[in-house]
Amino acid sequence: MQNEQQFIDRLYDRLGVLHAEAQSLAKASLAQVGRGQQARLERDVSVAEHGRTAAELAGVESGLCFGRIDLAEPGAGPDHHHIGRIGIRDDDSERTPLLIDWRAPVARPFYLATGHTPMGVRRRRHLTTEGRTVTALHDEILDIADTTRTGHEDPNGDAVLLAALNAARTGRMGDIVGTIQAGQDRIIRAPHQGVLVVEGGPGTGKTAVALHRAAYLLYAQREVLAKRAVLIVGPNPAFLSYIGEVLPSLGETGVLLATVGELYPGVTATGTDSPEAAEVKGRAEMAEVLERYVRARQSVPEDALEIDHDDYGSLFLERAMAEDARARARETSLPHNLARPYFAFHLIDALTDQLVERLGADPYGGPNLLGPDDIAQLGKEIATSPEVHAAIESLWPTLTPERLITEFLADPEGLDDRDAKAIRRTCGALAPSDFTPADVPLLDEAAELLGFDDSAQRAAEEAERQERIAYAQGVLDLSYASRTYEFEDKEDALDGDTEASEVLGVHDVIDAERMAERQEEADHRSAAERAAADRTWAFGHIIVDEAQELSAMAWRLLMRRVPTRSMTLVGDPAQTGDEAGCGSWETILEPYVQDRWELVRLGVNYRTPAEIMDLAAGVLRAEAPAFEPPRSVRSTGVPPWTKQAGDLPDAVADAVARDLPDDGRLAVIAPRALHESLATRIEGVRAGAEPDLTQRVVLLDARQSKGLEFDAVVVVEPSAMRTSDLYVALTRATRTLGILYTGGLPDGLRRHG
């Protein structure tokens, strides 16, 4: 152990040096005072790069090194490798590796080697540390011919894994980088092209595998994914907070974590829907409903529309004229706002022809008396007429997605009465925070149907660019006018000899356009930051956790974000609780990739003790007798308890006081309708507040608990929960589970009542 401690000390010393260097370089870059935009650009890029490196080095402080492999036949190289969160090299002439990144190919035997297939490894060692102190070593002998012993042999090879599983929860997910199992490793390192579906029951490590896969892909495909970014989609904000520290602990800070409700820039979807409303909004046919709704906004007048014109009297916009203009605009197949100019142009041309015919008609039946210039002037006057533009706006309005969806929800056209009633909202214009998570896919669909006419913005940007070029040209002209010459000798200068060599100036090495470009503001945000602000961003890879819960409309949104279809989907159809959830992988993927996707299953439950898993499985077997749960790797010997309560809040308070572990976390999982009454008796929790998972006790509903785990769980009124939600609630505990009820128990729990 002493040798390993000396190595760990050396490793942290080197980490400290690298971190100090990165901070020093960032400060030095920030202190640079350069002239011109180019110098500022180089400074900002340098500050960002060194700052990011410093943050990554700071994030791997805990558990920096966790393993070592001793090679059976090292050859000319080292006889062992230490494995850790990142790669670190020594400060020598050969840049000798001190620590091997867990994602590097040379580290893979640490996770895959067995006695049957040792992969060139004779011994695998797990290092357990607290802070910077080595507290335990566990060795596995893989080469049966190796008779040397260290005194740290682990006969079963699972002591480190079991210690991690039995450790108290902190309210934040920890990484599993030191205990990745062989089956998990194969998923983590799978090629990132195409769609990979990872299915597994509660406690199988789906989320941990997905996060480590994100870290691995960023390591293996950094050049590509660092530019396009990786998106991780979670079921709710509490879950994202729960997993938020995993990737930084693995040295990765450039990933965007978001819920579906956060994927429309400018909208914070904090509103709530009824389950019925969310289900209606999530249906695939909503795309067609919205498309018809947009087309209905492209109207024509029933009768001729009279338009006042100050100079020429009334113009009459006939129905046939509007129908022809609408047909021609639709023929472009452009989105609504982008097709609008075509509609306007055709109407203006038709109104111009009407006015020309009226004003230029020869009373004696001859040719029209107006010449081309006259006709052009009339067309210009009509095109700039506010009254004409108002008429066009009434027939083909310029729409924003927010306006369209607000108006649709106020009067849902294209739905039957029951569905329309479920989603109708008559509160006037919706603020960004009024939208619900189920509205965000509708907003995204509306944005696709409407398009964004940025011609005015592009024209303004081009005008600004031309101004910069003109200004730069003026600077160059001034430079040229003030140019200087070098003379061979002073007498030539005094004699007025002008045949001399001109000193190069700025006008000789750059043109006005290039000079203007250097004055443009550069975007120094990371790829993840830019992606968060850009609805049309195409990610390099998307990972979706609890993927079975997403609606068909949510999948349309996500597929637009990843045109390459490079995705990892993680979930369990048996845990589908959302009424709008697709559940089936075939239902989710067939519209986009047909059968071109791969399914892998995780069948080992690392979280839930066998006693609790048996109880939870019985709930699903009551409806699906053939259901097979994942196999639990451990047993605590503590069976779940059930109790009928008279006063439910008092019973819950007593259960919390009794079951709260000294060193862990407890969750009370109850239907939302009970939260107000329960919160009055549970110290430190508030009903309706976003749960703080670092608190000793939290109050959640079953949906909020998805993907989370706690040392102890108390489930309240299981009969009021859907079967899938109850299954989720029962499988959150790592140690103890209790069930409180007032009436009866569901079929699958009665034998425990």
Order of alpha helices (4+ residues) and beta strands (2+ residues): alpha-alpha-beta-beta-beta-beta-alpha-beta-beta-alpha-alpha-beta-alpha-alpha-beta-alpha-alpha-beta-alpha-alpha-beta-beta-alpha-alpha-alpha-alpha-alpha-alpha-alpha-alpha-beta-alpha-beta-alpha-alpha-alpha-beta-alpha-beta-alpha-beta-beta-alpha-beta-beta-alpha-beta-alpha-beta-beta-alpha-beta
